[in-house]
Amino acid sequence: MPRPIKASIDLPALAHNLTIVRQHAPHSRIMAVIKADAYGHGLLHTASALKDADGFALLELDAAISLRDAGYHQPILLLEGFFSTHELALFEQYQLSAVIHHSEQVAMLLDFKHQELNLFIKINTGMNRLGLAPEQFPGTMKQLEENRYAHNITLMTHFACADESSEEESVLQQLQCFELTTKQYNHPRSLANSAAIMRYPKTHADWVRPGIMLYGASPFSDQTASDLNLRPVMTLSSRIIAIHNLKYGDKVGYHGLFQADRPMRIGIVACGYADGYPRHAPTNTPVLVNNQRSRLLGRVSMDMLAVDLTEIENAGLNSPVILWGAGVSVDEVAHRAGTTSYELLCALAPRVEKLCSSY
Ligand SMILES: *Cc1c(COP(=O)(O)O)cnc(C)c1O
């Protein structure tokens, strides 16, 4: 028997979540964001479940090439574009689309006298991460149009605060900046991430770029994934590999961080931070044991963690434990640990085997 931890990937849930994107943005094409190994879910099986997407977006060139080699014909967009002239031959060979976010990339492009590439020109409308300054934008467009790129351009930006209900003003400011900057151009447009897809229909435009919602997690702190009719895709599960009975005052794990306040029964689960479970998850973070809700106790170790079995009398050695997924949402675990579902999903360790449920 191998170590019992595994991540089950529910492919029908991915396909379901894609239909939820379509319901929100019925007039837009969907660029499914599958960067970071599809947010930790595994690139190729995720793509197969999302094969009805109109395009894919990621930022690792080797992953983009393997996607093309696997036979996907949709546009594949590299979200940070290319980093050197040398990569441009691969963009051409594999027909990859590139985000252009600074003038150095334009210079590289104009040096590269080959076939035309599809370009997504990114404008910095206030997030100050990637993108051309609005003042730079007309000059860059002129340069590209003079160099026969006019027919291959999509205009894009990215929102900093679409997930924060108190920050509507910021989204509207960015939207207005984008509209002002691009108003005399007729190119297709792309603005919305998951949060904007669900909260700001006027940002939908020609291409939406959902990431986290495809994986069945919520970008919002005030609405759960199930409120949004999204289904969790990854279920991280393991088993109880040891049991202990504690007396009043006994301590658990490193630094004895948890101390029994009554006689208790605890289970040790084969899952730790080296598997991707957050070390900062505190006592009382929810887990499911035998499908009943229980709680984490004490410090998470590298390979193990402790859970309370006092109230779960039917639990014993080998009882199944769900760390997140079906029945206990990754958003809830992330919130308890002071982080987001994005980080937990992406941090799933390579040593955890991923098993796909099929259709
Ligand atoms: C990651 C990313 C997305 C997807 O964001 P979600 O919040 O996961 O929906 C969209 N656009 C860009 C540019 C991104 O980097």
The ligand as a Tripos MOL2 file, in Angstrom:
@<TRIPOS>MOLECULE
LIG
   15    15     1     0     0
SMALL
NO_CHARGES

@<TRIPOS>ATOM
      1 C1         -4.4140   34.4930  -13.4130 C.3       1 LIG1
      2 C2         -5.0210   35.4620  -14.3320 C.ar      1 LIG1
      3 C3         -6.3990   35.4040  -14.6190 C.ar      1 LIG1
      4 C4         -7.3660   34.4890  -13.8940 C.3       1 LIG1
      5 O1         -7.6850   35.0610  -12.6490 O.3       1 LIG1
      6 P1         -8.7460   34.3580  -11.6450 P.3       1 LIG1
      7 O2         -8.8540   35.3220  -10.5280 O.co2     1 LIG1
      8 O3         -8.1280   33.0690  -11.2270 O.co2     1 LIG1
      9 O4         -9.9950   34.1790  -12.4250 O.co2     1 LIG1
     10 C5         -6.8840   36.2580  -15.5860 C.ar      1 LIG1
     11 N1         -6.0660   37.1360  -16.2330 N.ar      1 LIG1
     12 C6         -4.7540   37.2300  -15.9550 C.ar      1 LIG1
     13 C7         -3.9140   38.2160  -16.6720 C.3       1 LIG1
     14 C8         -4.1870   36.4060  -14.9980 C.ar      1 LIG1
     15 O5         -2.8770   36.5130  -14.7150 O.3       1 LIG1
@<TRIPOS>BOND
     1     1     2 1
     2     2     3 ar
     3     2    14 ar
     4     3     4 1
     5     3    10 ar
     6     4     5 1
     7     5     6 1
     8     6     7 2
     9     6     8 1
    10     6     9 1
    11    10    11 ar
    12    11    12 ar
    13    12    13 1
    14    12    14 ar
    15    14    15 1
@<TRIPOS>SUBSTRUCTURE
     1 LIG1         1 GROUP 0 **** ****
